[in-house]
Structures are given as C-alpha cells and as structure tokens.
Amino acid sequence: MFSSKQEFKKTFLKRLEMLVGKSFSESSTRDHYQTLGSMIREFVSNDWIASNERYLAAKGKQVYYLSIEYLLGKLLRQNLINLGIEETVQKGLQELRIDLGELEEFEADAGLGNGGLGRLAACFLDSLASLSLPGHGHGIRYKHGLFEQKIVDGYQVELPEQWLRCGNVWEIRKTDSAVKIPFWGKVEAKMENGRLVFHHLYAETVTAVPHDMPVIGFKSKNVNTLRLWNAEPSQFPFHKDILKYKRETESISEFLYPDDTHDEGKILRLKQQYFLVSASIQSILRTYRKQHASLSHLHEHLCIHINDTHPVLAIPELMRILIDEEGFDWEQAWHITKHTISYTNHTTLSEALEKWPVHIFRPLLPRIYMIVEEINERFCQELWEQTPGDWQRIGALAIIADNYVKMAHLAIIGSFSVNGVAKLHTEILKKREMKQFYQLFPEKFNNKTNGIAYRRWLLKANPKLSSLITDSIGQTWTYSAEELTYLLKYQNDSAFLEQLFKIKNENKQRLAKIILDKTGVAVDTGAIFDVQVKRLHAYKRQLLNVLHIMHLYNRIKEDSSSFLVPRVFIFGAKASPGYYYAKKIIKLINTVAEKINNDPIVGDKIKVIFLENYRVSLAEKIFPASDVSEQISTASKEASGTGNMKFMINGALTVGTLDGANIEIHELVGDENIFTFGLTAEEVLQYYQHGGYQSLEYYHHDYRIRQAVDQLVNGFFPGVHNEFEPIFDSLLEENDQYFVLKDFASYADIQRSIGEAFMIKEKWQKMSLTNIAHAGYFSSDRTIREYANDIWKIKSL
C-alpha cells in the first residue's frame, strides 16, 4: 500500500484536503479518522473486486453466512494489522502529530451484535477471509444496535446506541442492488398454463438496501463481503397513514432484539427475521444467476448457513422463490432447499428455542406460512407412515403444534447439517434436547467446537505478549495458531516467566487506569484480577459469584487477618431490556460494590467493579489484564462459550464448571492448570429429570449460605427495601433452578485454592503459560476449516 511513511504522509495529506475540504491545520480528529478509513477502504477495493471476480471465474462452491448479529468491534487498527501496514501508518501519523490510538478511540464499536453469537459470526468472517475461503456474511444494519448501557444508582439504564452518528466509513451503499420485501396482504392461487400459481396481493412492501463492508483477511489478498441490509420505505400504501408506514418500516432495522414481551414486539422481531432472509436470498440468487442459467443445481454451487434459528425462514423463502418464481414442483424445490441450508444450534435452553404464535405468523407472512404448513403436513405424514397412530411422537416433532411455529424443528427438517458448538453441547442435543430428531436424522448431526479470531485477541489486544511470543518462537504462529504449543519449552525458563509476569502487570495497570477513570475506584494491581464479563443471564450465574463475594466480605468483617490475597472482582454485562431478574442481579452487584468499596475495614482486600456498557473494545482491555476467568454456568446450560478462549489465550486461568468448551480446555491443559468445581452436566440432568434437590436444605445447613442469602432481605443493604426479594425467592421459594446454592461450597473451596496458587508466583506463571500454549486449538481458523471441509465443501482459492 505504502512503501514508506513519507509516501503515506503525502497521500494522507492530499486525501484529507480532498475529502473534508480543509487544510491540515484546521482539521479535527474526526477528519483524520474519516480520511484514514476511506484510504484503507479504497486501497482494498481492487483486491475486493478481484476476489469476487476470482470466485465467479473459479465456479467453485461458495458459502453465505446468515446471522441476526455481528459483533465486529472496532475495525481501524485490525484492518491495518491485517494489511501489514500498522507500523508504517503509525510512524507516519506520529510525524504529523496524530496519535493512532486517538483515532481508534474515536471509532465507534459497530452496533450490530450483543454477545457470543454475534462475536462468533465476526470471528468466522475474519477466518474465512484469512484462509482465502469464498464466504460472505449477511446481516441487518441496525441504526441503534442493542443499546448503550449506563449505570445510574446501580440500575441499568438503556440509551440508544449512536454508533452511526458520524456514518460508517467502512461501508458502501449499493442502492442499485436494493430488493423489495412483502408483508401482510393475502395470497391468491390461480391456474396458469396448467399449474397452480400463487400471487401475494395487497402486500405492504419494504425496500432492503444493502451496505457492503470489506472483510480483510490477515496478510491475504482475499477480501470478502459483509452485506448489511437497511430497511427503507417503498411505494407508500394508499390505505395507510404515511408517517406510520415510514416509522414501522424504519423500525425493522432500528434496534437489535426489540422487546418481544407483547405482540407488537413479536411482530417486529419476526419482520426483522424475514427481512434479513428474503433480502439475502434474493441477493444471493441474483449473483448466482450471473453464472448459471438454472437453479436446479443450486445446492452443488453454494451453501446458505443459518447461525441459530433467527434466519431459519431462509428455508420457506428459498422454497417460495423456487416454486413461485422459478416454476419448480414441490419435490424438486424441497430437494434443492434441504441440500442448500445448513444450521448451527447455539443453545440447550428450551426457552431460547424460538417459536412464533400462528396468529402473528400467518397474517404477517401469508405465503411463507402456507409453505411452512405444507412442509409440516408432509413431514407429519412421513412420521405417521413410520409409526401410525403415535400422535405423541408426531406432536413432539411437528413444526406447527399448539398454535406455535417451532423454528428449531423447521431448521432441522429443512437442512442437511445440524451442528452443535462444543463436544458436550452436541452430545446433549443428540441425547436429550433433540433426541427424537437425532434418531430420525443421525447423519445430519455433527460437532464444530467454537473458535476465536485469535489475532485480534493477541496481536491487537495484547501487542506486548504477541511480541514476546514472536521473539521466542518466530512469527508463523500468526498464521498457524497450533504453533503456540512451541511455547511449552519455556515452562522452566525463569527469565521468560518473569517477562510474562511483567507484561500481565503492565496490562493490569492499563486496566486499573480505565477503572479509576470510569468508576473513581483505585484498585491494587498486585491483587488477583478476577473477571466475569458476558451477557447477564441466570444460567451464567453471576449470582453465584456475587454471593461468594458477600461471603468473603463477611469473613473479613469477622476476622480481617484471615484474608491473605487481595482480589479485584470485575464484572461487565448487559441485561436484555425486558429481563427483569437479570436487571436485579446488576443492581445487586452494584449495591455490593458500593458497600464493600467504601468500607475502611476492607480497604484493598476486596474491590468490586462493574464496568458499564461492556463491548468488544472494552473486552480488548480486560482480557489481557485478567488473572482469573469466571466460567461458572450451570453445567449443561452453556453451549460453548468463547470468552473462556479469549481469557485463556491471554494467560488467565479458568475457574469453571465442566460445561461447554470448558471441558475441552480442561482436556488440553490438564487438572493442574484449571480450577474446576460443581455439578457435572450429567448430575444436573439427573436432578432435572428425577428431582431430589432442595435448596432449603443447603440454606439451613451452611451458615455461609444462610448469612449471605439473608442479607439480600434483612436490611443489610440500607436504602434498598425489598429490592432483592425476587432473588431471595428464586433461591428458596422457587428452589434455585440453576443450582447456585448446591454449587456454593464447591465454588468457595476452589476459590480458596486459587488464592493459594496465586501466592506461588512462578507456579502461577507456568500455569498461565500452559494455557496460552494450548489455546491455539481454539482458533476460529481451525473451526472454519472444519466447517469448510465437513459441511460447506468449499475450497481455498
């Protein structure tokens, strides 16, 4: 791109004047950011065009990844790293007295995702491009994302996420590729030329306008595409209030996961899902037709992958196009569809398996409902032929039952591959959650353990550790994460371990400064930084963590000399706007923090920090500074986790249940390099099936539990009268659904072991090094190779 910093400076200054119409002396940080971003985007445009032309010329198979969210983070520095020009640009900017770090701070995190699902999608796009694989993403261009979280008096307050207030320098609007999406109306069937043809009449149409972003591979000439759809008004319907129509239309791409407590929110969510898949499939087929006259061999040339159930309407939408627009009969269309779609399941939680009321689905998407109904009828007929009269089995497996459309059932029936995201998760799907489907379609089920875009989480987030690794084992680990295992030869190298300690301490100092700036709390960087950052959900058990902190506080108050190793407990989490219980947990964490952080007897022994508005750019500061990674979900509930992998590759030690990918971390590092506790998945499932757990027994027989739980309601926290009764009731009246009290003693014991291990500095560093060395397995490059080889059948170009 630039052979020298002088060439970069010359190009930058010229570009700045052309773009913003100002002299350099009058320009702002925003101008500098916009100039650099547009330079990068324009530079990669040749490779972007060439990549697409290469895919078309090769006529090989391509994959299109459909996801309701993409948690991209900031792209400026990551793109510079991937292009191999970070150092040149940084030095050139320095000579112009511009700080690259300031430009990076100016960039907003893209408001396109929420948690692990969206971050995984972003990691997968990174690996597809870096491995020169023909794979593109499709999503929605949310104007406000989920929300910006503020903590006010300990409560979560949601504000619109204004990530697009200065535009998005990485995107190109493609108005000429816009498509129309129909909602409402009615379907009329007519005989035309001897066949039944369906017409969608009186529909209210929405225009989907694509905004394309380049996905730049690591030191690769390959540039893939993330296409994001924006909802805009089409022709204004005469029968409707124009302003109302405009508002309803634009709301489709306004917020991620609108509150669906009421029908209005459910309609909007379902609209979003159909909007995404209809726009994407129309676009995909338009590109396909440039190469192929007929869609009869579609499944041989492309794969459409649905990331969880949100895009599952891709199945009936593809059927609609094949039948209504292309003239295929049902059997041909069904064969093509079910050999084109592949599906990743991300949950074992029955409440998270989407289902939509028929009274909402049928009027909103009349033709799509007809197709889903026909898929269901034919599938139920097959079941009847296998086991005549077994209505219970048919009802359990049907797509439409009890006036609901079950999206996971549709996904399994209409796809050729169903994968889980960790070994345990896939086994639970096969043996419990989807057992009857597995018995029907054993060939469809497979496992693809999640991975992370490790270059972002080391090269970008932890450059000093990355430099130490490169100085020690060479640079090829940046292409092949498996080579991190070469670090194991430094296990007994005290100079290397000391360097590791020094880097961790510098990262802790950086995070301590952020904590002081954000919260006003000064923390001891010699303390254990014990971190739980993830979505706030009851099964992830932030409550177990905070009850244990209350127990430690009680110990200090009883005998302050008994507490040996200082701790800084760090939380970061957003609760869904309608998730009342999760919001109570956030209030509890902040209330506990207020009490502990201001108690002079406690001093620096414990500090509790809640960092508001947890996001990718904040995570990049947190992971490198963490000593302990809290992965304490109720066993069997966490499908995989990817935060556990990001902590691991940055040298934090896991305290966790044997759940999700924690099991595979445990297998790699061994008993002595991880802290496991609590019930196993099998034991949890036994309790769910056969009962036998009584939380009151643990409350009555363990003084530590009774003391902490009582403090939720006995006035221990002044000024929060009855605030935490719902939490108290969930543990005792509702019998503690997620086994918080059952696992408390085991958790307290393992936490004591962590404190003892941390005191032996060299031993801790060896454990940390072992985790870093084995983390290469969790590269998303490995995961994507498995998808490419086993499911998608795509090849690197």
N, C-alpha and C positions, 0 to 999 in steps of 0.2 A: 504493500500500500504506500508506505513512505520509506524511502531508502535512508533517510536521515531526519534528525529532529529539525534541521534547517528547512528541509522540504516540507515537513509537517507544518511548521510555523507559517511559512509563506502561503501554503494552501489554506490554512485555518483563517488567517487574517483576510485573505481575499474573499473567502466563503462568508465570513462574518459580515463584511460590508454588503455583499450581495443579498444575504438572507434577511438582515434586520435593518438595513438602510441607515446604519450609524457608523461613526468612526470607532476605532477600538477604545479610545479614551472615554467615550460616552457609554460604552456597552456594559451590560449587567451580567450577573451570574446566570440568569435565565437565558440571555442571549448566547453566552458561551456554551451552555448545555445544549441548547437547540442547534447551534452550529456544529458542535462535535457529533451529536447524534445523527444529524442529517448527512454529515460527511461519511459516517460509518455505513448508514443505510444505503447511500448512493454508491459507495465503494463496493458493497457486496452485491449490488443489483446485477452486475454482469454474471457473477457466479450463480446468483439466484435464477436468472433466466436460463443459464447454461444447464443448471441442474434439472430444471423442468424439461428442457429440450432433450437432455440425455435420457430421462425417464421415458419420454414419448418415443424416442428413437429405439430404445432397447426393447420396448414392448414386453418388458418383464412385469411381474406382479407388483402391485403397489398396495399399501395399507392406508386406510383413512381412520383416524382415531377420534371417536366422538365422545366428548366429555362435557358435563354441565359446568365444570370449573377447571381452571388452570391457575395455579398459584405460582406465578413466574418470578416474583421478586423484582429487584432492580436489574436492568439489563446492560447498562452502560459499561461498567468495568468487566462484567462477564463476557461481553462481546469483544472487548479489547483483548482479554486473555485468550479467547478462542481464536482470534485473528493473529495472535502472536505479536501484537504491537503495543502492549500496555506500557512497557518501559520507554519506548520511543516517544509515545504521546505524553506520558507523564513528564519526561525531561523537557520536551518542547513546551508544554504548558507552564512548567516551572520558570522557564526563561521569559515567559510572558507574564510572570507573576500571577498565574492562575493555579489554584490547588485542585487537582483531580478529585480529591476527597470531597471538596465543597460541591463540585458538580454532581458527584454521586449522591450527596445528601439532598441536593435539590430535586433529583429524580424521585418521583412517587413510586411506591410499590404498586404494580398493576392490580387493580381491584377486581380480580377475575376468579378468586377462589377463597376457600375457607380453611380447610385442614388437609389431612393426609391424602385424601382422594385427589385434590387439585394439585398438591405438590408432586405427587407421583406422576400425574399426567405431564407436568412440566419437566420432570426428570427424564421421562420416557422420550419426549420430543428432543431433548438435548442429546440423548444417546443415539436415537435414530439418525440425527444429522451427523454426529461424530463418527458413527460407524458407516457412513455413506449409504444408508438404507433408504429406499424410497417410501417414506412415511410422513404423512401430514396430519395436523390437528384441526378439528373444527369445534368451535365453541360459541358462546354468546358474549358480545361486547357490552358488559354491564356498565352503565353510566356511573353507578354508585357502589358497585360491588356488594359486599355483605353489609358492613357498617364500620365506622370508626368508633372504637371503644374509648370512652372516658370513664374514669372512676371518680364519682362525686359522693363524698361522705361514705365511702366504702361500697356504694352501689354502682353497678354497671349502667351507664347511660349510652344510648346509641345515637350517633350522629351520622349524617350522610358522608360516605367516603368520597372525597372530591378528587379522585386521582386523575381525572381528565380536565381539571380546571385550566391547565396550560397545554391541552392537547396531548397527543401521544406521538412522539417524534418517530417511533419505530414503524408506524402503520401507514399503509397506502389504501386510500378509499377507492373501491372498484365499482363505481355506480353502474357501469355498463354490464356488470355481472349480477345485478340485483335479480331477485326472483319473487314471485307472489305466493303467499301462504293463505289458504282459505279457512275461515272458522264459521261456525253456526250454519244457518241455511238448512236446506233439505236436499235429499238425494232422490232423483227420479230415474227409473230404469226404462229403457226403450229397446225394442228390437230394431237393429240396424244391420242390413246385409247379412241376415241370418244369425246374428249373435246378439246377446243381451249387452247393452252398453249403459253405463251409469254416468249420470250428469249431476254435478253438485251445483244446485241452483240457489240464488239469493244469498250467497255466501258473503261474509264480511271479510274483505281481503286486507292483508298486511304486507308491506314490502320489506323484504330482508335484504339489506345492503351489506356486502362483505367488506371488511377492512383486513387486509393481509399484512402479517408481520413476518419478517425473515427469521428462521431458526438456524443459527450459525453453528456448524459443527466445530469441534476442537481441532484447530490446525488442519482443517479439511477444506477442500474446495466445494464441499457439499453445503447447499443452503436449502432447507426445506421450508414449508409454509405453515403458519398457524393462521387459519381463516376465522375471523370473529364476525358474527352477524349482528347488525344493528336493526332494530325494528322501527319502521317509519310508516306514516300513513300512505295508503294507496289512493284510489279514487274515493272521494268522500261519499258514503251512502246517503241517499236522499231521505231515507226513512229515519235517520238518526241525528241527534244533536252533534254538530261538527266538533265542538270543543270536547265533548265527552268521548267521541270516537278517537280523536287525536290523543287524549290523555290515556285512554285504555290501550291504544296501540303502543305508545312510547313506554308504557309501564312494563311491557314484555321484556325489554332489555334495560330496565332501570336498576333493579336490585336482584342480587343472588338470593335464592331461598326466601321469597316473601312469606310472611307468617300465614300458615295454612290452617289456623285454628277454626276459621269459618269458611263457608263455601266460596266466598269471593276470593280468598287467598288460594284455595284449592284450584279454582278455575284459572287463576293467573299462573300457578305452577305448571298445570297441565298445558296451558298455552305455551309457556316457555319451552317445555319439552318437545312439543310438536313443532314449534317454530324452529328449534335447533335442527331436528332430524329432517324435516321437509326441505328446509333451505339447503342443508348439507347434501342430501341425496340428490336433489335436483342439480346442484353444482357438480357433484362427483360424476353424475351420468352425462352432463354436458361435456365435461372433459373427456370422458370415456368415448363418446361418440366421435370425437376428433380422430380416433384411431380405428374404431370398429363400427361397421355398418349395422350390426345387430347386437342386441343384449343377450342373446341366447347362450353365450359363453362367458357372461359377466363374471361368474364365480371363479373362473380359471385365471382371470386377469387382475382381480382386485379383491381385497378383503375389507369389510367395514367392521371395526371393532367398537363395541359399546362398553364404556367404562362405568360399571354399575348399571342400575336399572333406569336411571334418568333418560337415557337415549333409546330405550327399548322400542319406542314407537317407530324406529327405523325399520322394524320387521313389517308391520302392516303398511307403512308408507312405501316401501320398496314393492310390496305386493300390489298396491294401488297403481303405481306407475306402470308396472309390468302388465297388469290386466287392463286398466282403463285407457292408458295412453299408448301402450306398445302392442296390445292385442293378443297377448299370451293367454292360453287357457290356464285354469287354476293349477293343474298338476305341474305344468312347465314352470309357472311363476313360483310355486312353492319350492320346487327342486332348486331353482336358482337362488331364491332368497335364503333358504336354510343352509346352503353351501357357501353363502357370501358373508353371513353375520357370525361373529364370534363375541363372546360375552365374558367379562370378568365380574365375579361376585366379590363384594368387599365386606360382607357382614354376616354374623351369625345371629344378630338380634332380630327377632321376628317383627318387632315394631318398626324396624328400619327397612323391612322388605315392602316396598311401595305397593299400595293398592288404591284404586280410584273408584268412587261411587259411580254406579251406572247412570244415576240421574244427572250427574255432571258430565260424564264422558260422552254419552250418546248425543245430546243436543250440540255440544261444543264441536265434536269431531264426527259428524254423522256417517261419512263414508268409511272412515277409519274404524269406527265402532262396528259397522257391518262386516268388515274384513276380519276383525278380531273375533266377532261372534262366529263367523264361518270357520276360522281356524279352530276355535274351541269346539264347535259341533263335530268337526271331522276328527279331532283328537279324541273327544269323548266316545265317539263311535268306535274308534280303534280299541280304546280301553274296554268298552262293552264286549267287543268280539274276543278279547283276551280273557276276560273274567265276567261273563254275563251275570247280571243281577247284583254285582258288587257296587252298589251305589255309594258306599262309604269311600271306597278307593277312588271312584270317579269324582266324587265331590272334593276329595282331598287334593286331587291333581288338576282339576279343571282350571282353566284360565278365568272364566267368569263363574263365580259362585257367591251365594248370599248377597246378591246385588252389588258385588265389587268386581273390578277387573284387576287380577293379580299379575303385576308386572314381571316379577321374577319367574313365574310359571311361563309367561309368554316368551321371556328371554331364553329359557332352557329349551322350550319346544321349537322355537324358531331359529336356533343357532346350531352350528356344527361343533362348537367347542365351548366348554364352560370351565373356567379355571378359578381356583382359589389363589390366595396371595401369600400363604405360608403353609408348611407341611401340615401342622396341626389343624389350621383352618380348613384346608381341603379335606382332611380326614373327617372333621366334624360335619362338613357339608355332605360327604358321602354316607356317613354312618348315622347321622341324626337329622339335620335340618332339611336335607334334600334326598333322604334315603330312598324314597319310592321312585324319584326321578333317576337316581343313580342305578337302581335296579332295572329301570326301563332302558336307560341310555348309558351304560357303563363306559362306552367308547368315547363319549363326549367329555368326561371329567378328567381334569389334569391339574397339576400344581405349577405355579410360577411364583416362587418367593420374590417378594418385592426387592427393589434396589434403589439406590440414590445416585444423583449426579455428583459423584464424589469430588470432581474437580472444583465445583462451586464450593463445596463444604471444606475443602483443603486449600486449593490454590487461591481462591478468592477470600474465603472467610478466615483462613489461618496461614497467611503467607510465610510467617517465620517457621512454623512447623514444616511447611512444604519445602522450604529451603534446606532445613536440616535433613529432611528425608532425601532430597536430591543430592546434597553433598555426601550423603552416606551410601546410597545405593544407585546413584545415577538417575537419569531423567525418564527412563522408559516406563516407570510406574504411572506417569501421567497418561499413557496410552493403555497400559495393562495393569489394572488395579491389583491383580493377583500377585504382582511382584513386590507388593508391600510386605509379603512374608519374609523377604530378604532381611528385613529389619530385626528378625529374631536373633541374628548373630550378634547383636549389640546388647542382648539381655544382661550380660555381666560386665558391660563396659561402663564403668562409673562416670567417665567423662561425658559419654552420650546421655546417660540417665540424668546427669546434672543439667545438661543443655535442655533436656525435655522439661525438667522442673522449672528452669528459668523462663522458658517460653510460656509455660502454663501460668506462671506467676505474672508475667507481663500482660497476658490476656485477661487475667483476673483484675489487674489494676485498671485496665481499659474499661472493663465492665463495671468496676466499682465507681469509676468516674461517672458513667452513664446513670448508675443507680442514684448517686448523690445529686446529679443534675435533675433527674426525673422525680425523685421522691424526697430529697432532703435528708436521707438517711446515710450516714457514713458506715461502711462495713469494713471488717478486718480481712485483708486479702490472705492472711495466714490461716483463716478458718476454712472448713470444708464448704465449698460451694455446692449445695445440694439442690438440684433443679428439677422441677416438673413443669414443662411447658407443652401444652397440647390443648385441643378442644376441651371445653368443660362439659363432662358427661358423668352421670352417676357411676357407670361401669368402669370408668377410668380411675375412679376412687381418689380424687383429690381430697375427699373427706377423710380417708384413712391417714393420709399424710398430715392433715391439719390436726386431727385428734391426737396423733403421736407428738406433734409439736406442743400441743396443750399439755400432754403428759410430761414432756421434758421440762416445760415451764414449771409445772407443779413440783417436779423433783428439785429444781434449782431453788424454788421458794422454800422447800422443806430443808434442804441442805446444799447450799451453793458450792461447797468444796467438793461435792461428789461428781461434779460435771467437769470433764477433763478437756474435751476437744471442742473448740468453738464451732458453731455452724451458722451459715447464712443460707436460709431456705428461700429459694426464688421460685415464684410462680408466674406463669403467663398463660392466659386463656380467655377466649371469648365464649360466652354462653349464647345460644340461639335466642333471639328476642322473645319468643313465646315460651321458653323453657324456664318456668318459674323456679323449680327446685335448683337448677344449676345456678341461677342468679343468687339464690340464698347461700350457696356454697361460696360464691365470690364475696358476698357480704361478710360471711364468717371469716374467710381468710384475712380480709382487710381489718376486721374487728380484732382478731387475734394479733395481727401485726401491730395495730395501734397500741394494744395493751402491753405487748412484750417489748416493743422497740422503745417505749417510754418508761420502762421500769428500771430504776437505777440499780436495783439488786442484781438484775440480769446482766446489765452492761453489754459487753460484746460477746457474751457466751452464746446468745442466740439473737439473730436478727431475722425478721420475716419480711420479704419484699414481694409485692405484686406489681409487675411491670405491665402497665396498661397497653392496649392495642397491640398485642402480640402479632407479629408478621414476619415475613422472610428476612427482611433487612435487620430486624432486631435479633432474630434467631442466629444470624451470622455473627453477632457479637456474643451471644450467650453460649453457644455450643463450645467454642474454643476455650472458654473460661470455666467450664463446668468440671467439677471433680466427680460428682455422683449424678447418675441419670436415673430418674424415678420412672419405672415402667411397671406400675403396680396394679394393672387392671385385674378384675376378677377373671381367673383362669377360664378359658373357653370363649371369652367375650371380645377380645381384641383380635381382629382378623390377622394382622401382621404387625403394624407399626412401622414407621420409617424414621421417626425421631430417634428411636433407640440406636439406629445405624449411624446417624449423624453425630450423636454423642460419642459412640464407640470409636469412630474414625478420628475424632478429636481427642481421644485418650481418656474420656470419662469412663468410670466403672459403673456397670449396671446393677441397680438393686431392682429385682423384678420377680414377678410370678412366672411360672413356666407356661407362658401364654404367647400366642402369635410367633413372631420371629425371635422372641427372647429364647425360645427353645433352640433355634439354630445358632444363635450367638453362644449359648451355653455349650452346644456340641463343639463349636470351633475353639473356644478359649479354655474349656475345662472348668471343673468345680472351683479350682483355686483362684480363678480370675473373674468371677462374677458372684454376686450376692443374691441367692435365690431364697424364696420363702413361700409359705402359704399353701393353700389347697391346690391340688393339680386339677386339670380340666376334667379328668375322669371323676374325681371326687365331687367336684361342683355339679356335674351332670347327674351323678347318683343322688345328690341331695334334691335337685330339681325334680327328678323322677319319683323318688321314694319318700321324700320328706325326711324328718328326723332332726332338722336344725332348729333350735330355739334360741333366738338371740338373747332373750331374757336370762337364760342360764349363764351366759358369758358376762352379762351386765351384773348379775348378782354375785358371781364367784371371782371376778377380777376387779380388785379395788381400783386399779389404774383406769380401767374402762369406765367404771361407775362414776368415778370422780370427774373425768373429762366429759362424759355424756351429760351428767347432771349440770355441769357448768354451762351447758347450752341454754338452760331454762331457769336456773336458780338465782339469777341476778348477778352472777359473776362478771358479766359484761354490762357495765352501767349504761343506761340510756337506750337499750335495745330491747325493750319489754316485748316478750312473745315473738321476737324476730325469728328465733331459730327453732320454734316449736315444730315446724314441718320436718326439720332434720331429725330432731329428737324422736318424733313419731315414726319417721321412716325406719329408724334403727330398732325401735321397740314395738310400737303398735303394729307396724307393717312387716315385722320380722326380718328386717335387714336383708333385702333382696340380693344385695351384692356382697354379702359375707364380710363386711367391714370388721365387725366385732369378732367374728370367727378367726380372721387372719391377724388380728391386732397383736397378740402375744408373739407370734412368729415374726411379725414385722419389727416389733420392738427389739427382739433378740438380734435380728440380723443388723439392725441399725447400730446396736452396741458393738457388733463385730466390725462394722465399717469404721467406727471411731478408733477402735484398737488398731486396725490395719493402717489407717492414715498416719498414725503416730510413728510408724516404722517407714521413714521416708523412702529409702532405696527399694524396699519391697513394694511399696505403692507404685513407684515409677516403673518397676518391672511389670507389674500387673497392667499398668496403663499402656506400656509399650506392646505387650502381648495383644491387647485389644486393638490397637492401631494396626498391628501387623496382620491380624486376621480379618480386618474389616473390608479388605478388597473383595471378598466374596459377595458383599452386599452392594457392589457397583450395579447401577442400572444398565450398564453395558452388558453385563452377564445376563440380567433378566431379559433385556431386549433381544439378545442373541437367541435365547430360549424361545421367546415368542416368535421370532422370525423363522427359526428352524422348525419348530414343532407345530405352530398354529397357522401363521400367516403365509409361510412358504415364500418369503421374499428374499432376495439376494442383494448383497452389497454391490454397488456399481463403482 
